[in-house]
Amino acid sequence: MTDNDRSIVGLVMVSHAMVHTYELSIPIFMTVWLSEMGMSETLLGGVVTAGYFLFGAGALPGGILADRWGSRRLIAGCLAGMGGAFVLLSWAQTAVTIAAALVVWGGAASVYHPAGLSLISKGVVDRGEALAWHGIAGNVGIAVGPLGTALLLLVLDWTWVALLLAVPAAFATVFALSASFDEHAAEAPDADARGSGARARELWTTSRQLFATGFAAVFLLVMLSGLYYRGALTFLPDLLTPLVQLDLPVDLDTGRYVYAGLLLVGIAGQYAGGRLSDRDHTERVLAGAFGMLAVVAAIYLPVAHLGTAPLLVISAVLGFFLFLVQPLYQATVAEYTPVHARGLSYGFTYLGVFGIGALGAVVSGALLDHFSPAVLFGVLSGIAVFGVGVCFWLAARASRLRSAG
């Protein structure tokens, strides 16, 4: 890597880790809000859905802004916004103020993925290695962030923990603004210089063309993945605590640590999914992954009630397959989109996974509030079964096209 590459990679690694640290620390805080603030699962699910929805919905405009303003300023704004959101969260005392803070976080965080990936694609010559380190940093945030949040809650009130989590964002913002790099170092000399009106017309035309092909089914697939992901993870720390039967000398909210461990296992799932995504025709591999998620959701509670050891095993399996599907659907998106529309297609992908998928939080809250955990996991299993069907439809369609060709 060149010095310019290393400077960019350092920034995107820090930023990516922080985005996912904040994203997956929220369910840890929810265990406190449920017990201390007396909110119902339905209300709390709606509160966090507001922030999670913007996290995905802002990806498309974030990509447009990255092209217009440049990635550096957008990433710096993302980091400052996320830090400010957690300062606001530390002052929150009601469902409305918590929702407001999470909306600020979601709006700020939403621009990171298009801006960060655009920065890598335009500024880094050794792009493949940069993407690998970028993914590793995201996985570290996914695993270590919630664990750190849970440990801090052992000794501090949640408002102080939220305030402490805002501190790294301030340093990262300064780094983003002061780091020395050329974010256009890997661009061709004749980079696109069309006017905004021409780009807007092309955006509309290309979007219509994308959804007139198999990408429409792929978009449905990533929405299902997002619904399962958010529906499974949002209330999981609170659900796990009464199931963990450990004779400990202190009173711990043990569900938080099982949840953090589940996310840690997800790193292995991400790696395995990345290796499997190198294969051609990922539809059938993805069908198998969705099938395993359907099975895990169906048996999760029966196995968890057998004791702590079976609970830990089935949670590890859930974590593995939950993150296994992510590189697989990302590879499937690439198979079903032309190169010139790849950035736009991933913008739609993040909209589907994190934006529409955010509805999984409010759905899971309502199911827990009005029915039971068994109903929630049954619905999650049904979502995964639907995903299997979409995968097989895509595989059959691809087979027909290859035969016709």
C-alpha positions as CSV (number, residue, x, y, z in Angstrom):
1,M,0.0,0.0,0.0
2,T,1.1,3.6,-0.6
3,D,1.1,6.2,2.1
4,N,-2.1,7.6,0.7
5,D,-3.7,4.2,0.8
6,R,-2.7,3.6,4.4
7,S,-4.1,7.0,5.5
8,I,-7.5,6.4,3.8
9,V,-7.6,2.8,5.2
10,G,-6.9,4.0,8.7
11,L,-9.8,6.5,8.5
12,V,-12.3,4.1,7.1
13,M,-11.3,1.4,9.6
14,V,-11.9,3.7,12.5
15,S,-15.1,5.0,11.1
16,H,-16.6,1.6,10.1
17,A,-15.8,0.1,13.5
18,M,-17.5,3.1,15.2
19,V,-20.7,2.9,13.1
20,H,-21.3,-0.7,14.1
21,T,-20.3,-0.1,17.7
22,Y,-23.1,2.4,18.0
23,E,-25.5,0.3,15.9
24,L,-25.2,-2.8,18.0
25,S,-24.8,-1.2,21.4
26,I,-28.4,0.1,21.2
27,P,-29.9,-3.3,22.1
28,I,-27.7,-3.4,25.2
29,F,-29.1,0.0,26.3
30,M,-32.6,-1.3,25.6
31,T,-32.3,-3.8,28.4
32,V,-31.9,-0.8,30.8
33,W,-34.7,1.2,29.2
34,L,-37.1,-1.7,29.5
35,S,-36.4,-2.2,33.2
36,E,-35.9,1.4,34.4
37,M,-38.2,3.5,32.1
38,G,-41.1,1.1,32.0
39,M,-41.5,1.2,28.2
40,S,-43.4,-1.6,26.5
41,E,-41.7,-3.7,23.9
42,T,-44.0,-2.2,21.2
43,L,-43.2,1.4,22.2
44,L,-39.4,0.7,22.5
45,G,-39.4,-1.2,19.2
46,G,-41.0,1.8,17.5
47,V,-38.5,4.1,19.1
48,V,-35.4,2.3,17.9
49,T,-37.0,1.6,14.5
50,A,-37.0,5.4,13.8
51,G,-33.2,5.5,14.1
52,Y,-32.5,2.2,12.4
53,F,-34.8,3.1,9.5
54,L,-32.8,6.3,8.8
55,F,-29.6,4.3,9.1
56,G,-30.6,2.5,5.9
57,A,-32.8,5.1,4.2
58,G,-30.1,7.7,4.1
59,A,-27.7,5.4,2.1
60,L,-29.1,6.6,-1.3
61,P,-28.9,10.3,-0.6
62,G,-25.6,9.7,1.2
63,G,-24.1,8.3,-2.0
64,I,-25.3,11.3,-4.0
65,L,-23.9,13.7,-1.4
66,A,-20.6,11.8,-1.4
67,D,-20.3,12.4,-5.2
68,R,-21.1,16.1,-4.8
69,W,-19.3,17.1,-1.6
70,G,-16.5,14.4,-1.3
71,S,-16.2,11.6,1.1
72,R,-13.9,13.3,3.7
73,R,-16.4,15.9,4.7
74,L,-19.2,13.4,4.7
75,I,-17.4,11.0,6.9
76,A,-16.3,13.8,9.3
77,G,-20.0,14.8,9.5
78,C,-21.0,11.3,10.1
79,L,-18.6,10.9,13.0
80,A,-19.5,14.2,14.5
81,G,-23.2,13.5,14.1
82,M,-22.9,10.1,15.8
83,G,-21.0,11.5,18.7
84,G,-23.5,14.3,19.1
85,A,-26.3,11.9,19.0
86,F,-24.9,9.9,21.9
87,V,-24.4,13.1,23.9
88,L,-28.1,13.8,23.3
89,L,-28.9,10.2,24.3
90,S,-27.0,10.7,27.6
91,W,-29.5,13.6,28.4
92,A,-32.6,11.6,27.3
93,Q,-35.2,10.9,30.0
94,T,-38.3,9.9,27.9
95,A,-39.2,7.8,24.9
96,V,-39.5,10.9,22.8
97,T,-36.0,12.2,23.6
98,I,-34.5,8.8,23.2
99,A,-36.2,8.5,19.8
100,A,-34.9,12.0,18.8
101,A,-31.3,11.0,19.7
102,L,-31.5,7.8,17.8
103,V,-33.0,9.6,14.8
104,V,-29.9,11.9,14.8
105,W,-27.6,8.9,15.1
106,G,-29.4,7.1,12.2
107,G,-29.3,10.1,9.9
108,A,-25.6,10.7,10.6
109,A,-24.6,7.0,10.4
110,S,-26.5,6.4,7.2
111,V,-24.0,8.3,5.0
112,Y,-21.0,6.3,6.1
113,H,-21.2,3.2,3.9
114,P,-21.6,5.0,0.6
115,A,-19.0,7.6,1.6
116,G,-16.5,5.1,3.0
117,L,-16.8,2.7,0.1
118,S,-16.7,5.5,-2.4
119,L,-13.5,6.8,-0.8
120,I,-11.9,3.4,-1.0
121,S,-12.9,3.0,-4.7
122,K,-11.7,6.5,-5.7
123,G,-8.6,7.0,-3.5
124,V,-7.0,3.6,-2.8
125,V,-4.9,1.9,-5.4
126,D,-4.7,-1.5,-3.6
127,R,-8.5,-1.7,-3.3
128,G,-8.9,-5.4,-2.5
129,E,-6.7,-5.2,0.6
130,A,-8.4,-2.0,1.7
131,L,-11.8,-3.6,1.5
132,A,-10.6,-6.6,3.5
133,W,-9.3,-4.3,6.3
134,H,-12.4,-2.3,6.1
135,G,-14.5,-5.4,6.7
136,I,-12.4,-6.6,9.6
137,A,-12.7,-3.2,11.3
138,G,-16.5,-3.4,11.0
139,N,-16.5,-6.9,12.5
140,V,-14.4,-5.6,15.4
141,G,-17.0,-2.9,16.1
142,I,-19.8,-5.4,15.8
143,A,-18.2,-7.7,18.4
144,V,-16.3,-5.4,20.8
145,G,-18.6,-2.4,20.9
146,P,-21.6,-4.2,22.5
147,L,-19.3,-6.1,24.9
148,G,-17.6,-2.8,26.0
149,T,-21.0,-1.2,26.5
150,A,-22.2,-4.1,28.7
151,L,-19.0,-4.0,30.8
152,L,-19.3,-0.2,31.3
153,L,-22.9,-0.7,32.5
154,L,-21.6,-2.9,35.3
155,V,-20.1,0.2,37.0
156,L,-21.8,3.2,35.4
157,D,-25.3,4.5,34.9
158,W,-26.4,4.2,31.2
159,T,-26.4,7.9,30.7
160,W,-22.7,8.1,31.6
161,V,-22.0,5.1,29.3
162,A,-23.7,6.9,26.4
163,L,-21.7,10.0,27.1
164,L,-18.4,8.0,27.2
165,L,-19.2,6.4,23.9
166,A,-19.4,9.8,22.3
167,V,-15.8,10.7,23.2
168,P,-14.1,8.5,20.6
169,A,-16.2,10.1,17.9
170,A,-14.8,13.5,18.7
171,F,-11.2,12.3,18.2
172,A,-12.2,10.5,15.1
173,T,-13.8,13.6,13.7
174,V,-10.5,15.5,14.2
175,F,-8.6,12.7,12.5
176,A,-11.0,12.7,9.5
177,L,-10.6,16.5,9.0
178,S,-6.8,16.5,9.5
179,A,-5.6,13.3,7.9
180,S,-3.5,13.8,4.8
181,F,-4.7,12.0,1.7
182,D,-5.9,12.4,-1.8
183,E,-9.4,10.9,-2.1
184,H,-9.1,10.9,-5.9
185,A,-5.7,9.2,-6.2
186,A,-7.1,6.1,-7.9
187,E,-9.5,7.8,-10.3
188,A,-8.9,7.8,-14.0
189,P,-8.0,11.3,-15.4
190,D,-11.2,11.5,-17.4
191,A,-13.5,11.0,-14.3
192,D,-17.2,11.8,-14.9
193,A,-17.7,15.5,-15.2
194,R,-21.4,15.5,-16.2
195,G,-23.8,18.0,-14.7
196,S,-26.1,17.2,-11.8
197,G,-29.1,17.2,-14.1
198,A,-27.6,14.6,-16.4
199,R,-26.7,12.5,-13.4
200,A,-30.2,12.7,-11.9
201,R,-31.7,11.6,-15.2
202,E,-29.3,8.7,-15.4
203,L,-30.1,7.8,-11.8
204,W,-33.8,7.5,-12.6
205,T,-33.2,5.6,-15.8
206,T,-30.7,3.2,-14.3
207,S,-33.0,2.6,-11.2
208,R,-35.9,1.6,-13.5
209,Q,-33.6,-0.7,-15.5
210,L,-32.4,-2.4,-12.3
211,F,-35.8,-3.2,-11.0
212,A,-37.0,-4.5,-14.3
213,T,-34.5,-7.4,-14.0
214,G,-33.7,-10.1,-11.4
215,F,-32.4,-7.4,-9.1
216,A,-36.0,-6.8,-8.0
217,A,-36.0,-10.3,-6.5
218,V,-32.5,-9.7,-5.0
219,F,-33.8,-6.5,-3.4
220,L,-36.7,-8.5,-1.9
221,L,-34.1,-11.0,-0.6
222,V,-32.0,-8.3,1.1
223,M,-35.1,-6.9,2.7
224,L,-36.0,-10.3,4.2
225,S,-32.4,-10.6,5.5
226,G,-32.7,-7.2,7.1
227,L,-36.1,-8.0,8.7
228,Y,-34.6,-11.2,10.2
229,Y,-31.4,-9.5,11.3
230,R,-33.1,-6.6,13.1
231,G,-36.0,-8.7,14.4
232,A,-33.7,-11.3,15.9
233,L,-31.1,-8.9,17.5
234,T,-33.1,-6.0,18.8
235,F,-34.6,-7.6,21.9
236,L,-32.3,-10.6,22.2
237,P,-30.3,-9.3,25.2
238,D,-33.4,-8.9,27.2
239,L,-34.8,-12.3,26.1
240,L,-31.6,-14.1,26.9
241,T,-31.1,-13.0,30.6
242,P,-33.8,-15.2,32.2
243,L,-32.7,-18.2,30.1
244,V,-29.0,-18.1,31.3
245,Q,-28.8,-20.2,34.5
246,L,-25.5,-19.4,36.1
247,D,-24.8,-19.3,39.9
248,L,-22.9,-16.1,40.1
249,P,-21.8,-14.2,43.2
250,V,-23.1,-10.9,41.7
251,D,-26.3,-10.0,39.9
252,L,-25.5,-9.6,36.2
253,D,-27.6,-9.0,33.2
254,T,-26.2,-12.1,31.6
255,G,-28.1,-11.8,28.4
256,R,-25.9,-8.8,27.4
257,Y,-22.8,-11.0,27.4
258,V,-24.4,-13.9,25.5
259,Y,-25.5,-11.3,22.9
260,A,-21.9,-9.9,22.7
261,G,-20.6,-13.5,22.3
262,L,-23.1,-14.2,19.6
263,L,-21.8,-11.2,17.6
264,L,-18.2,-12.3,18.2
265,V,-19.0,-15.6,16.5
266,G,-20.5,-13.6,13.7
267,I,-17.0,-12.7,12.6
268,A,-16.4,-16.3,11.7
269,G,-19.7,-16.4,9.8
270,Q,-18.6,-13.3,7.9
271,Y,-15.3,-14.9,6.9
272,A,-17.0,-18.2,5.9
273,G,-19.6,-16.3,3.9
274,G,-16.9,-14.3,2.1
275,R,-15.1,-17.5,1.1
276,L,-18.4,-19.1,-0.1
277,S,-19.2,-16.0,-2.1
278,D,-16.3,-16.6,-4.4
279,R,-18.3,-19.5,-5.9
280,D,-20.4,-19.0,-9.0
281,H,-24.2,-19.1,-8.7
282,T,-24.5,-17.9,-5.1
283,E,-28.3,-18.3,-5.1
284,R,-28.2,-22.0,-4.0
285,V,-25.6,-21.3,-1.3
286,L,-27.7,-18.4,-0.1
287,A,-30.7,-20.7,-0.1
288,G,-28.9,-23.0,2.2
289,A,-27.9,-20.2,4.6
290,F,-31.5,-18.9,4.8
291,G,-32.6,-22.5,5.3
292,M,-30.3,-22.8,8.3
293,L,-31.7,-19.5,9.7
294,A,-35.2,-20.9,9.4
295,V,-34.2,-24.0,11.3
296,V,-32.3,-22.1,14.0
297,A,-35.3,-19.8,14.6
298,A,-37.6,-22.8,14.8
299,I,-35.5,-24.6,17.4
300,Y,-33.9,-21.7,19.2
301,L,-36.3,-21.5,22.2
302,P,-36.7,-25.3,22.7
303,V,-33.0,-25.7,22.7
304,A,-32.4,-22.7,24.9
305,H,-34.7,-24.0,27.6
306,L,-32.6,-27.2,27.9
307,G,-29.9,-25.3,29.9
308,T,-27.2,-22.7,29.6
309,A,-24.8,-24.9,27.6
310,P,-27.3,-25.7,24.8
311,L,-28.4,-22.0,24.9
312,L,-24.8,-20.9,24.3
313,V,-24.4,-23.4,21.4
314,I,-27.6,-22.4,19.6
315,S,-26.8,-18.7,20.1
316,A,-23.4,-19.3,18.5
317,V,-25.0,-21.1,15.6
318,L,-27.5,-18.2,15.2
319,G,-24.6,-15.6,15.2
320,F,-22.7,-17.7,12.6
321,F,-25.5,-18.0,10.1
322,L,-26.9,-14.5,10.7
323,F,-23.6,-12.9,9.5
324,L,-22.8,-15.7,7.0
325,V,-25.6,-14.4,4.7
326,Q,-24.2,-10.9,4.4
327,P,-21.3,-11.4,2.1
328,L,-23.4,-14.0,0.2
329,Y,-26.2,-11.5,-0.6
330,Q,-23.6,-8.8,-1.4
331,A,-22.0,-11.2,-4.0
332,T,-25.5,-12.0,-5.4
333,V,-26.2,-8.3,-5.9
334,A,-23.0,-8.1,-7.9
335,E,-24.1,-11.0,-10.1
336,Y,-27.5,-9.4,-10.9
337,T,-26.3,-5.8,-11.6
338,P,-24.2,-4.3,-14.4
339,V,-20.8,-2.8,-13.5
340,H,-21.9,0.8,-14.3
341,A,-24.8,0.5,-11.8
342,R,-23.0,-1.3,-9.0
343,G,-22.8,1.7,-6.7
344,L,-26.5,2.5,-7.1
345,S,-27.4,-1.2,-6.6
346,Y,-25.5,-1.2,-3.2
347,G,-27.3,2.0,-2.2
348,F,-30.6,0.2,-2.8
349,T,-29.1,-2.8,-0.9
350,Y,-28.4,-0.8,2.2
351,L,-31.8,0.8,1.9
352,G,-33.4,-2.7,1.9
353,V,-31.3,-4.3,4.6
354,F,-31.0,-1.4,7.1
355,G,-33.9,0.8,6.1
356,I,-36.8,-1.4,5.4
357,G,-35.2,-4.1,7.5
358,A,-35.5,-1.7,10.5
359,L,-39.2,-2.6,10.6
360,G,-38.1,-5.9,12.2
361,A,-37.5,-3.9,15.4
362,V,-41.0,-2.7,15.8
363,V,-42.5,-6.0,14.6
364,S,-40.5,-7.9,17.1
365,G,-41.5,-5.5,19.9
366,A,-45.2,-5.8,19.0
367,L,-45.0,-9.6,18.8
368,L,-43.3,-9.8,22.2
369,D,-45.7,-7.3,23.7
370,H,-48.9,-8.9,22.5
371,F,-47.9,-12.5,22.0
372,S,-44.7,-14.3,23.1
373,P,-41.1,-15.0,22.2
374,A,-42.2,-18.3,20.6
375,V,-44.4,-16.3,18.1
376,L,-41.5,-14.0,17.3
377,F,-39.1,-16.8,16.5
378,G,-41.9,-18.5,14.5
379,V,-42.3,-15.4,12.4
380,L,-38.5,-15.1,11.9
381,S,-38.5,-18.7,10.7
382,G,-41.2,-17.9,8.2
383,I,-39.2,-14.9,6.9
384,A,-36.2,-17.2,6.4
385,V,-38.3,-19.8,4.6
386,F,-39.6,-17.1,2.3
387,G,-36.0,-16.2,1.6
388,V,-35.3,-19.8,0.6
389,G,-38.1,-19.6,-1.9
390,V,-36.8,-16.4,-3.4
391,C,-33.3,-17.9,-3.7
392,F,-34.6,-21.0,-5.6
393,W,-36.7,-18.8,-7.9
394,L,-33.5,-16.8,-8.7
395,A,-31.6,-20.0,-9.3
396,A,-34.2,-21.4,-11.6
397,R,-34.4,-18.1,-13.5
398,A,-30.6,-18.0,-13.9
399,S,-30.6,-21.6,-15.1
400,R,-33.2,-20.8,-17.8
401,L,-31.2,-17.8,-18.9
402,R,-28.0,-19.9,-19.2
403,S,-29.9,-22.6,-21.2
404,A,-31.4,-20.0,-23.5
405,G,-27.9,-18.4,-24.0
